[in-house]
Amino acid sequence: MSEMTRRTVAFVFPGQGSQRTGMLDSVPRVEGFDSLLAEAERNSGLPLAKLAAEGPAEALADTRAAQPLLFLADWAWAVALRDAGVVPDVIAGHSLGELASLAFAGSFSVTDGLALVCERSRLMAAAAAGAPGTMAAVLGMDGDTIAASVDGIAGVWVANDNAEGQVVISGTHDGIERATRALSEAGARKVVPLQVAGPFHSPLMAPAATAFASVVESSPFDDAAVPVVQNTDPSPATDAGALRGRLVRQISSPVRWRETMETFRHMGIGVIIEAGPGAVLTGLARRIEGIEAIAAEGAGIEGVVEAVGA
C-alpha cells in the first residue's frame, strides 16, 4: 500500500497491571532481547523469566518484577512493529510504559532505560514499604464527582484519569476502603481493587520521586526521534529537557491518559497500536470516537501491518 494511503499511527505502551503469567510467550524475540532479560535478572536479583512463565501472580505483581518485564516486552513489541514497517507518528506510555516509549524514541538507550526502570522499581517498592497502600479503579462515575466524593478522606488521591467513566484512586489501605464505601454510596457502578504493590501516582510516592529525579538528572538524555506525549503534560514533545523534566515528576503525579487520547484525536491519529502485553490500553482507546485501536499481541505483527497499510 502506498504512503499516500498510510494511516496516521500512534503507539501506546502499557504499564503495571498488564503483567500476567505467560506474558513473554508471544513477545517478539528482537535482537538483544534475551541478553537484556538476563541483565534485568542480574539487576533486579529476581528470576524474571521464571516468574513471567510460571508466576505466581502475587510475585509477578511485585513492582520490582513487573516493571522490568513490562519495559522489555513493550520495547520488543515496538521494535518488531518498526522492523515490519509500522512507524508511529507519535507515542505515549502509561506510567511505567512511558519509559519504554522514551527508550523506543531514542531519548536513552534500551540498556540505560532498563537500568532506570530497575532503579525506579526499587525506589517505588521502598516507598510503598514505608507508606503501604493500594489503588482502585472507579467505574461509571465522572472525574469531578469522584474528586468531590473522596475530598476530605485522608490518604486518598485521584491517580489516573484513564478514560470517561474510568478513574483510578490511590492511597492508604484504610483510605481506599473508606473511599470505596463513599463512592459506592455516591453512585459509582463499581470500585475494583487493582493488583498493584503500592499507592502509585500519589504523594505517598514522594520519597521515590525525589530519589528518582536525581537518577534521571544524572543519566544521558537525548531529543526524541518521534514526539512523545507524557503522563504529566499530555502534549507532544521531542526536546530532551522537556521530556526529562516531565519524567521526573511522573511517579508521584496523576496519569492524564484521557487527555493523552484527546491529544491523539486532535492530531488526527487514525489508529492506536498497543505495543505490549494485553489490551488494557486498547480498551480505553476504543472509547474515543473516530480512532481505531489494535492490540499488537492479539492481532500479531502481520495483522497490524495489514491494518495500518504499512
Backbone as CSV, one residue per row, in Angstrom:
resi,resn,N_x,N_y,N_z,CA_x,CA_y,CA_z,C_x,C_y,C_z
1,MET,0.851,-1.195,0.000,0.000,0.000,0.000,0.882,1.239,0.000
2,SER,0.514,2.252,-0.722,1.370,3.421,-0.897,1.370,4.297,0.336
3,GLU,2.388,5.143,0.431,2.493,6.087,1.546,1.294,7.025,1.581
4,MET,0.708,7.304,0.409,-0.431,8.213,0.362,-1.631,7.669,1.118
5,THR,-1.748,6.330,1.206,-2.896,5.735,1.881,-2.561,5.226,3.278
6,ARG,-1.332,5.439,3.705,-0.937,5.019,5.045,-1.703,5.811,6.093
7,ARG,-2.165,5.133,7.115,-2.915,5.788,8.178,-1.957,6.368,9.219
8,THR,-2.358,7.475,9.852,-1.539,8.050,10.915,-1.622,7.146,12.137
9,VAL,-0.475,6.923,12.746,-0.336,5.862,13.748,0.219,6.412,15.054
10,ALA,-0.334,5.941,16.172,0.244,6.178,17.495,0.542,4.827,18.143
11,PHE,1.704,4.712,18.781,1.999,3.559,19.623,1.696,3.945,21.069
12,VAL,1.086,3.030,21.814,0.920,3.224,23.246,1.514,2.019,23.976
13,PHE,2.180,2.273,25.096,2.936,1.261,25.820,2.304,1.049,27.193
14,PRO,1.805,-0.155,27.493,1.132,-0.386,28.773,2.086,-0.422,29.958
15,GLY,1.528,-0.176,31.136,2.295,-0.208,32.377,1.799,-1.294,33.309
16,GLN,2.103,-1.135,34.598,1.746,-2.158,35.570,0.240,-2.402,35.577
17,GLY,-0.093,-3.658,35.757,-1.468,-4.104,35.627,-1.633,-4.969,34.394
18,SER,-0.707,-4.809,33.414,-0.750,-5.623,32.201,0.117,-6.873,32.314
19,GLN,0.817,-7.029,33.441,1.612,-8.240,33.623,0.674,-9.433,33.881
20,ARG,1.114,-10.601,33.424,0.349,-11.827,33.660,1.280,-13.017,33.414
21,THR,0.918,-14.154,33.967,1.677,-15.365,33.712,1.626,-15.695,32.222
22,GLY,2.770,-15.966,31.629,2.870,-16.229,30.199,3.044,-14.974,29.369
23,MET,3.326,-13.847,30.011,3.366,-12.565,29.304,4.472,-12.476,28.259
24,LEU,5.514,-13.294,28.387,6.609,-13.240,27.409,6.456,-14.255,26.287
25,ASP,5.424,-15.098,26.367,5.305,-16.190,25.400,5.186,-15.679,23.966
26,SER,4.459,-14.595,23.778,4.229,-14.099,22.421,5.095,-12.889,22.074
27,VAL,5.959,-12.466,22.975,6.795,-11.293,22.717,7.804,-11.594,21.614
28,PRO,7.902,-10.755,20.594,8.893,-10.984,19.534,10.306,-10.952,20.107
29,ARG,11.097,-11.943,19.782,12.464,-12.004,20.293,13.366,-11.190,19.365
30,VAL,13.251,-9.873,19.495,14.064,-8.982,18.681,15.513,-9.075,19.139
31,GLU,16.407,-8.573,18.305,17.838,-8.647,18.615,18.125,-7.994,19.965
32,GLY,18.834,-8.717,20.821,19.223,-8.193,22.115,18.253,-8.496,23.235
33,PHE,17.071,-9.024,22.930,16.061,-9.219,23.978,16.544,-10.174,25.070
34,ASP,17.058,-11.320,24.682,17.450,-12.322,25.672,18.565,-11.821,26.583
35,SER,19.532,-11.097,26.010,20.617,-10.571,26.840,20.104,-9.480,27.769
36,LEU,19.145,-8.690,27.306,18.541,-7.667,28.165,17.760,-8.303,29.307
37,LEU,17.060,-9.390,29.022,16.320,-10.091,30.068,17.275,-10.652,31.116
38,ALA,18.392,-11.185,30.667,19.400,-11.684,31.612,19.964,-10.543,32.447
39,GLU,20.200,-9.386,31.810,20.679,-8.212,32.547,19.652,-7.761,33.567
40,ALA,18.377,-7.798,33.202,17.320,-7.409,34.131,17.283,-8.345,35.334
41,GLU,17.527,-9.628,35.114,17.552,-10.577,36.227,18.725,-10.283,37.157
42,ARG,19.882,-9.970,36.585,21.034,-9.637,37.422,20.777,-8.356,38.204
43,ASN,20.204,-7.364,37.545,19.975,-6.062,38.182,18.931,-6.143,39.280
44,SER,17.865,-6.894,39.031,16.771,-6.979,40.000,17.005,-8.027,41.079
45,GLY,17.857,-9.006,40.762,18.059,-10.103,41.696,16.891,-11.068,41.734
46,LEU,16.043,-11.038,40.700,14.845,-11.877,40.663,14.871,-12.785,39.434
47,PRO,14.278,-13.987,39.523,14.204,-14.899,38.372,13.060,-14.477,37.450
48,LEU,13.262,-13.395,36.718,12.170,-12.765,35.978,11.573,-13.681,34.915
49,ALA,12.403,-14.394,34.177,11.879,-15.280,33.141,10.993,-16.352,33.749
50,LYS,11.409,-16.915,34.867,10.626,-17.954,35.551,9.313,-17.379,36.084
51,LEU,9.374,-16.180,36.666,8.155,-15.545,37.176,7.185,-15.250,36.040
52,ALA,7.714,-14.765,34.921,6.852,-14.454,33.776,6.188,-15.714,33.236
53,ALA,6.905,-16.822,33.289,6.377,-18.066,32.732,5.448,-18.795,33.683
54,GLU,5.763,-18.736,34.991,5.067,-19.601,35.936,4.337,-18.860,37.047
55,GLY,4.628,-17.556,37.227,4.044,-16.852,38.352,4.747,-17.235,39.640
56,PRO,4.073,-17.152,40.800,2.649,-16.863,40.973,2.311,-15.394,40.709
57,ALA,1.017,-15.110,40.566,0.581,-13.757,40.221,1.032,-12.736,41.248
58,GLU,1.059,-13.121,42.515,1.450,-12.170,43.562,2.903,-11.747,43.404
59,ALA,3.761,-12.696,43.068,5.173,-12.371,42.872,5.366,-11.562,41.602
60,LEU,4.585,-11.854,40.587,4.687,-11.130,39.318,4.199,-9.700,39.471
61,ALA,3.261,-9.476,40.406,2.746,-8.127,40.643,3.711,-7.264,41.439
62,ASP,4.734,-7.881,42.050,5.766,-7.117,42.754,6.367,-6.124,41.757
63,THR,6.369,-4.859,42.130,6.817,-3.814,41.199,8.243,-4.044,40.709
64,ARG,9.069,-4.710,41.521,10.446,-4.983,41.117,10.530,-6.039,40.024
65,ALA,9.474,-6.854,39.885,9.408,-7.827,38.797,8.612,-7.286,37.621
66,ALA,7.460,-6.702,37.916,6.556,-6.265,36.846,7.184,-5.181,35.973
67,GLN,7.876,-4.224,36.583,8.375,-3.091,35.802,9.422,-3.489,34.764
68,PRO,10.488,-4.206,35.120,11.462,-4.558,34.067,10.878,-5.496,33.020
69,LEU,9.994,-6.405,33.412,9.395,-7.319,32.448,8.521,-6.566,31.447
70,LEU,7.695,-5.660,31.943,6.829,-4.896,31.048,7.637,-3.956,30.166
71,PHE,8.666,-3.341,30.728,9.519,-2.448,29.942,10.105,-3.186,28.749
72,LEU,10.671,-4.369,28.981,11.304,-5.123,27.900,10.267,-5.637,26.901
73,ALA,9.118,-6.094,27.392,8.080,-6.587,26.492,7.547,-5.458,25.613
74,ASP,7.279,-4.310,26.211,6.789,-3.157,25.449,7.779,-2.754,24.359
75,TRP,9.031,-2.618,24.766,10.080,-2.198,23.828,10.213,-3.197,22.675
76,ALA,10.188,-4.493,22.991,10.353,-5.520,21.964,9.202,-5.492,20.961
77,TRP,7.984,-5.327,21.437,6.850,-5.251,20.515,6.993,-4.049,19.584
78,ALA,7.382,-2.904,20.143,7.511,-1.693,19.323,8.612,-1.841,18.281
79,VAL,9.739,-2.418,18.673,10.843,-2.620,17.735,10.429,-3.578,16.619
80,ALA,9.732,-4.650,16.969,9.287,-5.611,15.962,8.310,-4.966,14.988
81,LEU,7.428,-4.128,15.487,6.491,-3.423,14.610,7.242,-2.477,13.674
82,ARG,8.201,-1.734,14.232,9.002,-0.813,13.412,9.771,-1.578,12.347
83,ASP,10.360,-2.715,12.722,11.122,-3.512,11.762,10.232,-4.058,10.645
84,ALA,8.927,-4.182,10.953,7.980,-4.659,9.938,7.420,-3.516,9.099
85,GLY,7.884,-2.294,9.368,7.473,-1.150,8.571,6.380,-0.299,9.170
86,VAL,5.964,-0.609,10.400,4.939,0.198,11.068,5.653,1.272,11.892
87,VAL,5.610,2.495,11.409,6.344,3.603,12.037,5.344,4.582,12.647
88,PRO,5.426,4.844,13.942,4.441,5.724,14.574,4.722,7.194,14.304
89,ASP,3.651,7.981,14.295,3.760,9.433,14.177,3.890,10.094,15.548
90,VAL,3.455,9.398,16.584,3.514,9.901,17.955,3.391,8.688,18.864
91,ILE,3.933,8.793,20.080,3.873,7.669,21.015,3.576,8.171,22.422
92,ALA,3.101,7.252,23.271,2.849,7.563,24.675,2.887,6.268,25.464
93,GLY,3.260,6.364,26.722,3.256,5.193,27.590,2.516,5.485,28.878
94,HIS,1.801,4.495,29.366,1.016,4.647,30.591,1.892,4.280,31.782
95,SER,2.206,5.273,32.616,3.029,5.071,33.810,4.372,4.449,33.426
96,LEU,4.657,3.218,33.883,5.919,2.557,33.520,6.129,2.527,32.014
97,GLY,5.047,2.429,31.250,5.151,2.395,29.793,5.797,3.629,29.206
98,GLU,5.788,4.723,29.950,6.420,5.947,29.449,7.927,5.753,29.264
99,LEU,8.548,4.975,30.127,9.982,4.727,29.969,10.265,3.884,28.735
100,ALA,9.373,2.934,28.441,9.529,2.163,27.213,9.365,3.056,25.991
101,SER,8.434,4.001,26.060,8.235,4.904,24.934,9.465,5.770,24.708
102,LEU,10.081,6.233,25.772,11.262,7.085,25.644,12.469,6.301,25.130
103,ALA,12.589,5.041,25.545,13.671,4.201,25.018,13.464,3.954,23.527
104,PHE,12.232,3.657,23.138,11.939,3.420,21.725,12.193,4.680,20.902
105,ALA,11.910,5.843,21.477,12.094,7.111,20.762,13.544,7.556,20.736
106,GLY,14.431,6.862,21.450,15.849,7.188,21.422,16.278,8.250,22.412
107,SER,15.420,8.574,23.384,15.836,9.545,24.398,16.942,8.981,25.281
108,PHE,16.930,7.668,25.434,18.055,6.958,26.050,18.080,5.563,25.462
109,SER,19.197,4.879,25.602,19.320,3.534,25.051,18.440,2.582,25.841
110,VAL,18.115,1.449,25.242,17.298,0.477,25.968,18.061,-0.048,27.183
111,THR,19.378,-0.127,27.096,20.176,-0.573,28.239,20.102,0.440,29.374
112,ASP,20.279,1.720,29.047,20.157,2.761,30.074,18.732,2.807,30.612
113,GLY,17.763,2.609,29.717,16.374,2.608,30.147,16.085,1.482,31.114
114,LEU,16.624,0.304,30.847,16.432,-0.823,31.757,17.028,-0.527,33.123
115,ALA,18.200,0.092,33.159,18.809,0.468,34.435,17.917,1.455,35.185
116,LEU,17.351,2.429,34.453,16.431,3.381,35.073,15.201,2.671,35.635
117,VAL,14.669,1.743,34.872,13.465,1.032,35.306,13.735,0.203,36.559
118,CYS,14.849,-0.500,36.582,15.166,-1.312,37.757,15.348,-0.441,38.993
119,GLU,15.984,0.728,38.822,16.146,1.640,39.951,14.800,2.232,40.349
120,ARG,13.988,2.594,39.374,12.643,3.123,39.640,11.826,2.121,40.446
121,SER,11.884,0.858,40.037,11.089,-0.163,40.722,11.558,-0.364,42.160
122,ARG,12.860,-0.312,42.376,13.368,-0.452,43.744,12.927,0.724,44.617
123,LEU,13.034,1.915,44.066,12.648,3.103,44.837,11.154,3.103,45.144
124,MET,10.341,2.691,44.174,8.901,2.659,44.398,8.519,1.570,45.399
125,ALA,9.209,0.425,45.343,8.947,-0.639,46.306,9.306,-0.186,47.718
126,ALA,10.432,0.528,47.845,10.839,1.024,49.158,9.850,2.054,49.687
127,ALA,9.383,2.947,48.822,8.402,3.953,49.238,7.098,3.292,49.649
128,ALA,6.693,2.258,48.905,5.457,1.547,49.239,5.587,0.798,50.563
129,ALA,6.785,0.271,50.841,7.001,-0.413,52.111,6.933,0.573,53.276
130,GLY,7.413,1.809,53.041,7.366,2.824,54.084,6.003,3.461,54.257
131,ALA,5.189,3.426,53.214,3.840,4.000,53.261,2.913,3.052,52.516
132,PRO,2.539,1.925,53.140,1.757,0.900,52.437,0.416,1.451,51.929
133,GLY,0.020,0.965,50.776,-1.245,1.404,50.208,-1.589,0.613,48.978
134,THR,-2.595,1.075,48.255,-3.062,0.355,47.078,-3.784,1.311,46.142
135,MET,-4.397,0.763,45.103,-5.128,1.566,44.133,-6.427,0.844,43.776
136,ALA,-7.395,1.603,43.270,-8.669,1.019,42.858,-9.226,1.807,41.688
137,ALA,-9.839,1.098,40.748,-10.471,1.735,39.595,-11.934,2.008,39.903
138,VAL,-12.356,3.232,39.628,-13.741,3.638,39.856,-14.445,3.674,38.502
139,LEU,-15.479,2.872,38.348,-16.158,2.736,37.072,-17.542,3.387,37.111
140,GLY,-17.905,4.019,35.996,-19.249,4.564,35.856,-19.497,5.835,36.626
141,MET,-18.467,6.643,36.811,-18.633,7.918,37.516,-17.656,8.925,36.941
142,ASP,-18.091,10.169,36.757,-17.210,11.174,36.184,-16.183,11.645,37.194
143,GLY,-15.098,12.183,36.658,-13.967,12.563,37.493,-14.293,13.611,38.543
144,ASP,-15.119,14.592,38.199,-15.454,15.635,39.163,-16.213,15.064,40.353
145,THR,-17.129,14.137,40.086,-17.893,13.516,41.173,-16.990,12.667,42.048
146,ILE,-16.062,11.970,41.421,-15.107,11.165,42.194,-14.272,12.052,43.104
147,ALA,-13.738,13.139,42.533,-12.911,14.056,43.325,-13.697,14.622,44.498
148,ALA,-14.949,14.987,44.255,-15.781,15.538,45.328,-16.083,14.486,46.384
149,SER,-16.271,13.240,45.961,-16.629,12.172,46.891,-15.476,11.793,47.813
150,VAL,-14.243,11.881,47.307,-13.094,11.499,48.138,-12.471,12.696,48.844
151,ASP,-12.937,13.893,48.503,-12.416,15.087,49.157,-12.694,15.012,50.658
152,GLY,-11.668,15.181,51.432,-11.828,15.107,52.881,-11.521,13.744,53.459
153,ILE,-11.370,12.729,52.607,-10.966,11.408,53.093,-9.443,11.364,53.129
154,ALA,-8.895,11.249,54.316,-7.439,11.291,54.472,-6.781,10.122,53.753
155,GLY,-5.681,10.403,53.072,-4.884,9.356,52.456,-5.418,8.831,51.150
156,VAL,-6.212,9.626,50.414,-6.748,9.189,49.121,-6.582,10.307,48.106
157,TRP,-6.147,9.931,46.893,-5.977,10.895,45.804,-6.435,10.282,44.489
158,VAL,-6.849,11.127,43.558,-7.094,10.680,42.190,-5.735,10.490,41.519
159,ALA,-5.493,9.280,41.010,-4.167,8.948,40.483,-4.126,8.871,38.964
160,ASN,-5.108,8.223,38.361,-5.129,8.052,36.905,-6.490,8.458,36.364
161,ASP,-6.488,9.417,35.449,-7.706,9.745,34.703,-7.589,8.997,33.389
162,ASN,-8.064,7.748,33.383,-7.802,6.852,32.257,-8.722,7.071,31.070
163,ALA,-9.996,7.316,31.350,-10.990,7.473,30.293,-12.273,7.968,30.936
164,GLU,-13.195,8.412,30.099,-14.504,8.799,30.609,-15.135,7.573,31.275
165,GLY,-15.440,7.698,32.569,-16.047,6.573,33.269,-15.067,5.604,33.879
166,GLN,-13.759,5.888,33.791,-12.767,5.054,34.479,-11.650,5.912,35.044
167,VAL,-11.692,6.099,36.343,-10.688,6.876,37.064,-10.121,5.987,38.163
168,VAL,-8.829,6.097,38.411,-8.177,5.288,39.439,-7.815,6.172,40.627
169,ILE,-8.117,5.675,41.823,-7.720,6.365,43.040,-6.572,5.601,43.690
170,SER,-5.783,6.307,44.473,-4.603,5.730,45.099,-4.508,6.241,46.522
171,GLY,-3.981,5.421,47.421,-3.827,5.894,48.787,-3.563,4.778,49.773
172,THR,-3.719,5.073,51.040,-3.525,4.078,52.086,-4.631,3.026,52.003
173,HIS,-4.390,1.877,52.601,-5.404,0.817,52.581,-6.689,1.289,53.256
174,ASP,-6.541,1.939,54.403,-7.725,2.433,55.113,-8.437,3.506,54.302
175,GLY,-7.665,4.393,53.706,-8.262,5.460,52.910,-9.022,4.919,51.715
176,ILE,-8.442,3.937,51.008,-9.113,3.342,49.844,-10.373,2.610,50.275
177,GLU,-10.337,1.954,51.415,-11.528,1.251,51.911,-12.661,2.234,52.193
178,ARG,-12.329,3.346,52.850,-13.361,4.350,53.144,-13.838,5.042,51.870
179,ALA,-12.911,5.279,50.939,-13.294,5.899,49.671,-14.204,4.982,48.866
180,THR,-13.938,3.682,48.910,-14.774,2.720,48.187,-16.216,2.789,48.683
181,ARG,-16.389,2.858,49.993,-17.746,2.970,50.543,-18.399,4.274,50.117
182,ALA,-17.643,5.373,50.187,-18.201,6.685,49.842,-18.590,6.741,48.369
183,LEU,-17.755,6.174,47.511,-18.029,6.208,46.075,-19.217,5.323,45.719
184,SER,-19.315,4.184,46.368,-20.462,3.307,46.122,-21.757,3.996,46.529
185,GLU,-21.727,4.672,47.668,-22.909,5.400,48.129,-23.242,6.564,47.206
186,ALA,-22.218,7.137,46.555,-22.433,8.281,45.663,-22.899,7.856,44.269
187,GLY,-22.908,6.535,43.998,-23.444,6.070,42.721,-22.454,5.449,41.765
188,ALA,-21.229,5.198,42.194,-20.267,4.527,41.312,-20.800,3.142,40.941
189,ARG,-20.684,2.769,39.676,-21.156,1.453,39.239,-20.360,0.346,39.904
190,LYS,-19.046,0.564,40.028,-18.186,-0.450,40.615,-16.860,0.177,41.021
191,VAL,-16.287,-0.304,42.113,-14.941,0.104,42.512,-14.109,-1.175,42.584
192,VAL,-13.104,-1.266,41.715,-12.359,-2.513,41.532,-10.946,-2.375,42.086
193,PRO,-10.571,-3.174,43.085,-9.185,-3.143,43.573,-8.225,-3.566,42.461
194,LEU,-7.071,-2.894,42.382,-6.078,-3.224,41.362,-4.955,-4.072,41.950
195,GLN,-4.384,-4.933,41.101,-3.287,-5.792,41.533,-1.966,-5.040,41.408
196,VAL,-1.768,-4.089,42.312,-0.538,-3.309,42.346,0.064,-3.400,43.744
197,ALA,1.335,-3.050,43.837,2.064,-3.258,45.086,2.223,-1.989,45.912
198,GLY,1.467,-0.940,45.577,1.617,0.286,46.353,0.696,1.383,45.876
199,PRO,0.704,2.516,46.594,-0.153,3.653,46.247,0.514,4.564,45.219
200,PHE,0.664,4.048,44.001,1.428,4.748,42.977,0.698,5.993,42.490
201,HIS,1.488,6.922,41.953,0.968,8.198,41.427,0.182,8.976,42.485
202,SER,0.696,8.931,43.694,0.133,9.719,44.792,1.276,10.365,45.563
203,PRO,0.971,11.335,46.417,2.030,11.962,47.221,2.773,10.989,48.126
204,LEU,2.215,9.815,48.381,2.910,8.824,49.189,4.168,8.304,48.491
205,MET,4.268,8.548,47.179,5.447,8.146,46.410,6.509,9.249,46.347
206,ALA,6.323,10.324,47.100,7.259,11.454,47.048,8.712,11.052,47.320
207,PRO,9.003,10.192,48.309,10.412,9.802,48.502,11.015,9.134,47.267
208,ALA,10.235,8.283,46.604,10.726,7.637,45.391,10.916,8.649,44.276
209,ALA,9.980,9.586,44.154,10.062,10.598,43.096,11.302,11.464,43.264
210,THR,11.591,11.856,44.492,12.755,12.699,44.755,14.053,11.968,44.425
211,ALA,14.145,10.727,44.861,15.355,9.949,44.593,15.497,9.643,43.108
212,PHE,14.384,9.325,42.447,14.439,9.007,41.026,14.816,10.236,40.207
213,ALA,14.384,11.393,40.641,14.737,12.625,39.933,16.250,12.786,39.859
214,SER,16.935,12.469,40.944,18.401,12.569,40.947,19.022,11.582,39.973
215,VAL,18.440,10.391,39.891,18.954,9.381,38.974,18.766,9.832,37.526
216,VAL,17.565,10.323,37.213,17.266,10.752,35.846,18.130,11.949,35.451
217,GLU,18.298,12.888,36.366,19.077,14.087,36.064,20.527,13.759,35.747
218,SER,21.030,12.663,36.293,22.432,12.297,36.054,22.595,11.295,34.909
219,SER,21.479,10.924,34.277,21.531,9.940,33.186,21.546,10.642,31.832
220,PRO,22.161,10.015,30.819,22.133,10.598,29.471,20.700,10.712,28.975
221,PHE,20.406,11.819,28.291,19.050,12.048,27.789,19.151,12.837,26.497
222,ASP,18.582,12.309,25.431,18.649,12.945,24.117,17.259,13.351,23.638
223,ASP,17.223,14.192,22.623,15.949,14.508,21.985,15.328,13.231,21.431
224,ALA,14.005,13.179,21.420,13.295,12.012,20.902,13.197,12.083,19.386
225,ALA,13.270,10.931,18.746,13.162,10.871,17.288,11.714,10.935,16.828
226,VAL,10.777,10.719,17.740,9.347,10.794,17.440,8.677,11.496,18.625
227,PRO,7.673,12.327,18.388,7.041,13.041,19.505,6.471,12.084,20.557
228,VAL,6.675,12.443,21.818,6.193,11.654,22.946,5.195,12.495,23.736
229,VAL,4.042,11.921,24.027,3.045,12.565,24.887,3.168,11.929,26.261
230,GLN,3.498,12.739,27.275,3.809,12.188,28.587,2.661,12.355,29.579
231,ASN,2.740,11.573,30.639,1.646,11.484,31.602,1.350,12.787,32.325
232,THR,2.392,13.542,32.661,2.181,14.751,33.453,1.858,15.976,32.618
233,ASP,2.078,15.884,31.300,1.807,17.004,30.396,1.462,16.418,29.034
234,PRO,0.176,16.190,28.772,-0.220,15.466,27.572,-0.176,16.293,26.289
235,SER,1.013,16.801,25.998,1.244,17.488,24.729,2.509,16.907,24.120
236,PRO,2.563,16.739,22.794,3.718,16.085,22.171,4.988,16.910,22.319
237,ALA,6.097,16.237,22.597,7.379,16.920,22.738,8.491,16.007,22.259
238,THR,9.572,16.615,21.805,10.777,15.873,21.431,12.014,16.399,22.151
239,ASP,11.939,17.572,22.745,13.079,18.204,23.398,13.496,17.428,24.647
240,ALA,14.778,17.123,24.733,15.285,16.308,25.839,15.002,16.939,27.197
241,GLY,15.159,18.245,27.304,14.932,18.904,28.577,13.493,18.787,29.034
242,ALA,12.571,18.999,28.112,11.152,18.887,28.452,10.796,17.454,28.821
243,LEU,11.296,16.492,28.063,10.980,15.092,28.326,11.533,14.647,29.676
244,ARG,12.749,15.062,29.974,13.368,14.692,31.253,12.575,15.280,32.426
245,GLY,12.224,16.565,32.313,11.510,17.222,33.401,10.162,16.591,33.680
246,ARG,9.457,16.208,32.617,8.150,15.571,32.802,8.290,14.187,33.425
247,LEU,9.331,13.465,33.023,9.532,12.121,33.547,9.802,12.134,35.051
248,VAL,10.587,13.085,35.527,10.936,13.080,36.948,9.729,13.392,37.827
249,ARG,8.708,14.033,37.264,7.510,14.352,38.057,6.489,13.221,38.064
250,GLN,6.721,12.214,37.243,5.660,11.248,36.960,5.286,10.347,38.130
251,ILE,6.240,9.884,38.904,5.985,8.853,39.909,4.916,9.262,40.915
252,SER,4.941,10.518,41.337,4.003,10.966,42.375,2.895,11.845,41.818
253,SER,2.763,11.913,40.504,1.753,12.762,39.862,0.712,11.906,39.142
254,PRO,-0.493,12.443,38.932,-1.528,11.681,38.234,-1.161,11.409,36.774
255,VAL,-1.670,10.291,36.267,-1.535,9.934,34.857,-2.731,10.516,34.105
256,ARG,-2.462,11.416,33.192,-3.539,12.115,32.468,-3.785,11.413,31.127
257,TRP,-4.269,10.177,31.192,-4.389,9.356,29.995,-5.569,9.775,29.119
258,ARG,-6.669,10.160,29.713,-7.819,10.618,28.913,-7.411,11.806,28.056
259,GLU,-6.628,12.726,28.616,-6.160,13.881,27.853,-5.162,13.463,26.770
260,THR,-4.395,12.428,27.049,-3.470,11.905,26.037,-4.243,11.411,24.822
261,MET,-5.325,10.685,25.054,-6.149,10.205,23.949,-6.791,11.370,23.185
262,GLU,-7.177,12.409,23.910,-7.733,13.585,23.241,-6.673,14.282,22.394
263,THR,-5.437,14.292,22.867,-4.337,14.855,22.074,-4.183,14.082,20.767
264,PHE,-4.232,12.765,20.841,-4.153,11.954,19.626,-5.294,12.298,18.671
265,ARG,-6.484,12.450,19.218,-7.633,12.747,18.365,-7.450,14.082,17.661
266,HIS,-6.975,15.080,18.402,-6.767,16.401,17.801,-5.642,16.383,16.771
267,MET,-4.694,15.451,16.913,-3.605,15.314,15.949,-4.047,14.575,14.686
268,GLY,-5.251,14.038,14.691,-5.735,13.313,13.530,-5.240,11.885,13.436
269,ILE,-4.862,11.281,14.561,-4.400,9.896,14.557,-5.539,8.972,14.126
270,GLY,-5.221,8.059,13.203,-6.240,7.156,12.689,-6.294,5.824,13.406
271,VAL,-5.134,5.355,13.908,-5.099,4.059,14.578,-4.089,4.091,15.715
272,ILE,-4.497,3.541,16.842,-3.637,3.422,18.016,-3.268,1.961,18.180
273,ILE,-1.972,1.694,18.294,-1.486,0.319,18.428,-0.883,0.148,19.819
274,GLU,-1.396,-0.816,20.548,-0.846,-1.111,21.871,0.360,-2.017,21.707
275,ALA,1.528,-1.482,21.978,2.779,-2.214,21.844,3.163,-2.771,23.204
276,GLY,2.729,-3.998,23.468,2.997,-4.610,24.754,2.004,-5.710,25.051
277,PRO,2.122,-6.328,26.216,1.216,-7.421,26.566,-0.215,-6.926,26.804
278,GLY,-1.185,-7.748,26.388,-2.567,-7.483,26.718,-3.223,-6.416,25.863
279,ALA,-4.377,-5.944,26.360,-5.188,-5.000,25.592,-5.862,-3.966,26.481
280,VAL,-5.266,-3.660,27.620,-5.859,-2.695,28.546,-6.002,-1.322,27.892
281,LEU,-4.934,-0.840,27.281,-4.972,0.490,26.671,-5.810,0.492,25.399
282,THR,-5.875,-0.645,24.733,-6.735,-0.752,23.551,-8.188,-0.542,23.940
283,GLY,-8.601,-1.143,25.046,-9.964,-0.968,25.517,-10.279,0.474,25.846
284,LEU,-9.330,1.174,26.461,-9.538,2.592,26.780,-9.609,3.428,25.508
285,ALA,-8.741,3.129,24.534,-8.683,3.922,23.307,-9.942,3.757,22.467
286,ARG,-10.589,2.616,22.568,-11.786,2.375,21.765,-12.965,3.249,22.196
287,ARG,-12.818,3.935,23.306,-13.869,4.863,23.734,-13.784,6.199,23.001
288,ILE,-12.699,6.408,22.264,-12.514,7.657,21.531,-13.095,7.506,20.133
289,GLU,-14.085,8.290,19.822,-14.757,8.191,18.534,-13.810,8.567,17.395
290,GLY,-13.832,7.757,16.349,-13.066,8.071,15.151,-11.661,7.517,15.122
291,ILE,-11.250,6.794,16.171,-9.911,6.215,16.217,-10.031,4.705,16.393
292,GLU,-9.361,3.958,15.529,-9.308,2.503,15.688,-8.189,2.161,16.657
293,ALA,-8.398,1.137,17.463,-7.372,0.697,18.404,-7.102,-0.782,18.193
294,ILE,-5.822,-1.145,18.180,-5.407,-2.520,17.915,-4.386,-2.944,18.964
295,ALA,-4.610,-4.105,19.576,-3.623,-4.690,20.478,-2.674,-5.550,19.642
296,ALA,-1.397,-5.200,19.631,-0.434,-5.932,18.800,-0.374,-7.400,19.181
297,GLU,-0.467,-7.697,20.452,-0.382,-9.086,20.876,-1.538,-9.901,20.300
298,GLY,-2.723,-9.309,20.245,-3.872,-10.022,19.717,-3.873,-10.121,18.210
299,ALA,-3.474,-9.039,17.535,-3.509,-9.007,16.070,-2.302,-9.676,15.442
300,GLY,-1.168,-9.663,16.150,0.083,-10.146,15.572,0.684,-9.097,14.658
301,ILE,1.970,-9.231,14.376,2.674,-8.237,13.558,2.020,-8.115,12.186
302,GLU,1.721,-9.232,11.544,1.134,-9.183,10.207,-0.239,-8.519,10.237
303,GLY,-1.008,-8.774,11.262,-2.324,-8.155,11.374,-2.235,-6.658,11.520
304,VAL,-1.261,-6.183,12.291,-1.083,-4.751,12.451,-0.636,-4.122,11.141
305,VAL,0.309,-4.752,10.455,0.807,-4.236,9.173,-0.354,-4.079,8.190
306,GLU,-1.201,-5.070,8.127,-2.337,-5.014,7.201,-3.307,-3.907,7.596
307,ALA,-3.516,-3.717,8.892,-4.490,-2.737,9.361,-4.050,-1.302,9.071
308,VAL,-2.762,-1.032,9.195,-2.294,0.344,9.036,-1.830,0.655,7.615
309,GLY,-1.671,-0.369,6.806,-1.225,-0.125,5.446,0.247,0.182,5.345
310,ALA,1.036,-0.421,6.224,2.481,-0.159,6.220,3.144,-0.823,5.023
